[in-house]
Amino acid sequence: MTSGVTVLSYLKATSVAHLTAEGLARVRPVIERLGRYEEFPAHVLAVEARGGPA
């Protein structure tokens, strides 16, 4: 059971994450692998555009 429609029903939640260059370097291989596997080339390009070692 749920309550009726309220103003909250029309709001969109947004998350923002911050990653240091070192943090990105640590997760970059996973991001690239998942992006290629799931066929999300923009995710791979986004992490590549941020530079640094692969």
Buried (B, 14 or more C-beta within 10 A) or exposed (E): EEEEEEEEEEEEEEEEEEEEEEEBBEEBEEBBEEBEEEEEEEBBEEBBEEEEEE
